[in-house]
């Protein structure tokens, strides 16, 4: 039974190493995502989480796995900076504006003929101010079934 136990032990060791490698790569991918989401350079990100750029590089490559508290610090920094960038972008854009879309313009795009891009022209079925987009009957796109017989 010694050979059998040794064989099973070898298989288990291989499976453990493979799983460990996959886990390291998954952690490295999460670290890369956190750096990307933060919008910071790698050097600035490393400084903000309290480590060196060279140590961060080992985390990014999967060579070294950061401890759990550092992973939380990375995730929280990325979340905070990402939220700040989103808020700043929304403040820059301002409140959403109402957009009027000409139904004829959409029809021309759906049919592929380009058409005149005249917004609000009644011959093209433009929306009146009191109409809602949901109330307008749009033509269905015409798709040809390649399997259909001619």
ChimeraX attribute file (.defattr): number of C-alpha atoms within 10 A of each C-alpha:
attribute: neighborCount
match mode: 1-to-1
recipient: residues
	/A:1	6
	/A:2	6
	/A:3	8
	/A:4	9
	/A:5	10
	/A:6	11
	/A:7	12
	/A:8	11
	/A:9	12
	/A:10	12
	/A:11	12
	/A:12	12
	/A:13	12
	/A:14	12
	/A:15	12
	/A:16	12
	/A:17	12
	/A:18	12
	/A:19	12
	/A:20	12
	/A:21	14
	/A:22	13
	/A:23	14
	/A:24	20
	/A:25	18
	/A:26	13
	/A:27	20
	/A:28	23
	/A:29	16
	/A:30	17
	/A:31	24
	/A:32	18
	/A:33	15
	/A:34	23
	/A:35	23
	/A:36	15
	/A:37	18
	/A:38	24
	/A:39	14
	/A:40	15
	/A:41	12
	/A:42	19
	/A:43	15
	/A:44	16
	/A:45	22
	/A:46	19
	/A:47	13
	/A:48	14
	/A:49	17
	/A:50	13
	/A:51	14
	/A:52	15
	/A:53	16
	/A:54	12
	/A:55	13
	/A:56	25
	/A:57	18
	/A:58	14
	/A:59	21
	/A:60	23
	/A:61	16
	/A:62	20
	/A:63	14
	/A:64	15
	/A:65	19
	/A:66	20
	/A:67	8
	/A:68	9
	/A:69	9
	/A:70	14
	/A:71	17
	/A:72	13
	/A:73	15
	/A:74	23
	/A:75	19
	/A:76	15
	/A:77	19
	/A:78	22
	/A:79	14
	/A:80	12
	/A:81	16
	/A:82	17
	/A:83	14
	/A:84	13
	/A:85	14
	/A:86	11
	/A:87	11
	/A:88	12
	/A:89	11
	/A:90	12
	/A:91	10
	/A:92	9
	/A:93	9
	/A:94	9
	/A:95	8
	/A:96	7
	/A:97	7
	/A:98	6
	/A:99	6
	/A:100	15
	/A:101	15
	/A:102	20
	/A:103	22
	/A:104	24
	/A:105	21
	/A:106	19
	/A:107	19
	/A:108	15
	/A:109	14
	/A:110	15
	/A:111	15
	/A:112	10
	/A:113	9
	/A:114	12
	/A:115	14
	/A:116	11
	/A:117	14
	/A:118	13
	/A:119	16
	/A:120	18
	/A:121	16
	/A:122	13
	/A:123	8
	/A:124	19
	/A:125	19
	/A:126	20
	/A:127	20
	/A:128	14
	/A:129	8
	/A:130	6
	/A:131	11
	/A:132	10
	/A:133	14
	/A:134	7
	/A:135	8
	/A:136	12
	/A:137	9
	/A:138	14
	/A:139	12
	/A:140	9
	/A:141	11
	/A:142	8
	/A:143	7
	/A:144	7
	/A:145	7
	/A:146	7
	/A:147	6
	/A:148	6
	/A:149	5
	/A:150	4
